[in-house]
Amino acid sequence: MKQEIRILGIDDAPFNKFKDKGKNLLVVGVFYRGGNYMDGLLSTKIRIDGSNSTAQLIKMINQCKFKPQIRVIMLDGIALGGFNIIDINKLHKKTGIPVMVVIRRMPDFKKIETTLKKLGKSAKYKLIEKAGKPVKINSIYVQFKGMTLEKAKAIIKISSIHSKIPEPIRVAHIIASGIKEGQSRGRA
């Protein structure tokens, strides 16, 4: 695998789950060469706790000039804006690009399922289940579609330069939080 594999790292801006509920939220996509160079920036908006993240990401990616070069879409978690769950199977199918979900810690799936049931949004939990069980790679967890475990491991190794979180989503996080709050904060 090339060291400068083209990766699109995606993360959302921070938000207040009480004040911002139902509002639109900035989502940033950073076009990266491996873990070394940022070559471009994309953005879109999704509804906090909505159900439009998959459609908005498909539109953003399919309309961007970088699409022919993108070899993997890397997401910081399977949800944007709270419980706006991404259908990674559909994202992969509609873009033709492999998808990787990076997770810092193993989620409490029972708690997530219970919360979504209480909110009357059990269908959203089915998207999480369809994504498959997270696999541990080094000290993070990954779900993926359109690639092998070996390829996922190689991409994590190439793109994790300054921390255990791959650079494309680490930088997307920094940019999104910096735009929203005037300065970056927190960890990806």
N, C-alpha and C positions, 0 to 999 in steps of 0.2 A: 504494500500500500504506500502511496506517495506521502511524504512528510507534509506536503502542502495541500492535502485533500481539502476541497472547498466545503465548508460547514456553515449552515445557517443556524445560529444560536438565538433562541427566542425566550424572552421573559417579559413579565408585566410590571407596571409601575406599582409602588405601594399605594394602599388605599385604606380608608377607615371603614370597617365592615358595617358600622352603624350609620354614620353620616352619609356615606357614599352609595349605600345599597340602591341598586337599580340604575345607577348612573353609568356612563361610558368610561372606560379606562384605557389608557395608553398601553400598547403592546409594542415592544421594540424587537426587531430582528437584526442581528449583526452578522454580516457576511465575512467569514474568516478563512484564511489559508492555514490549515492545521491549527496550531495554537500560537502562531507567531505574528501574523499580520492581519489587521482589519482592512478589508477592501471596500466595504460598503455598509449602508444602514437602510433599514426598511422600518416602516411603522404602520400600525392600524389601530383600530379601537374595537373593544368588545364590551358587552354589557356585564357589569358586576353581578355575579350569581345567575347570569342568563344562560342561554344555550346557543350562542352564535359564534363561539370561539373557533370551532372547526371550519365553518363557512368563511369566516373572516381571514383565517390563516391561509386557506386554499386560495382565496381571491388575491391576498397580498403576494403569495409566492408565485402563482401562475401568471400574474401581471408584471412581475419584476424582471428587469434586464439581466439579473444574475442567474435566473432559473437554469439556463443550459449548463451552468458550471456547478451548481449545487449537487453534492454527492450524498449529503445527509442533513436532515432537519433535526436539530437537537433542542429539546424542550426542557425548561427548568420546572419539572413536575408535570403532571397530567392535567392540571387545571390552571386556568387563568382567572383572575378576578374572583377569587373565592371558589364557588362551585360551578364555574363555567367549564365543564369537563370537555377535554379534547378527545374526539374519536380518532385515535391514531391509525386505525385500520383505514378509515375513510380518507384521512389526510394523506396517507401513503398511496392509496389507490387513485385519488383525484389529482395528485401532483406527480406521481410516478417516481417519487424520491423516498428512499428509506427514512424511517423516523426512529429517533431514540429519545426516551424520556429519562432524565437524570434526576435521581432522588438522593438527597443527603442522608436521610435516616429512613429506616423501614417504617412505613405508615401503619397506623392502627386501623386496619381495614374494617374491623368490627365496629369501631366507633364511627367511622365515616359512613358505613352502611346504616347504622342506627340513626345518625343525624339526618341523612338523606331521606330515610323512611318517615321520620317525624315531620320533615318538610314537605312530604308528599312527592318526592322526586326520586323514587326508586329506580326509574329508567336511567338516571345519571350514573348510578352505581354499576349498572350493567356495562356501561362504557369502560369503567375501571376494570371490571372483570375481564372484558374482551381484550384488554391490553396485555393480559398475561401476568403471571407472577413475576415480581421484580427479581433480578439476578444480581448477586453481589459481584462487583468488579473492583478490585482493590478495596477501598474503604467507602465506596458509594454503591447505590443500587440503580439498576437500569432495566427498563422495559424497552422492547424494540420490535419493529416490523420491517420486513423487506431486507433483512441482513442476517447473517449468522452470528452466533455468540463470539466466534473468533474475530470477525470483523468489528463487532462492537467493542471488544477488548482492545483491538489495535487502534480504533478511533479514540477511545478514552486515553490510551497511553500517549498518542500523538498530541492530543489537544489539552492535556492537563499539565500545564507548564509551571504556574505560580502557586497552585493550590490543588486540592483533590477535586475541585470543581473545574470542568473544562473551560478554557478561556472564552470560547464563543458565548456561553451563557453567563459566565462571570461578568464579562464586559457588557452584555445586554442588560444585566441587572444594574450595573453601575450607571449606565446611560439613562435607563428608564427612571431610576430613583433620582438621579441628578436633575432630569428635566422636570419631574413632578414636584420635587421638594426644594429645588434650588441648589442642592448639593447631594451627593450620593451618601447612602447610609446602609448599614447592615451588610449581611453576607448573602451571596447568591444562593 
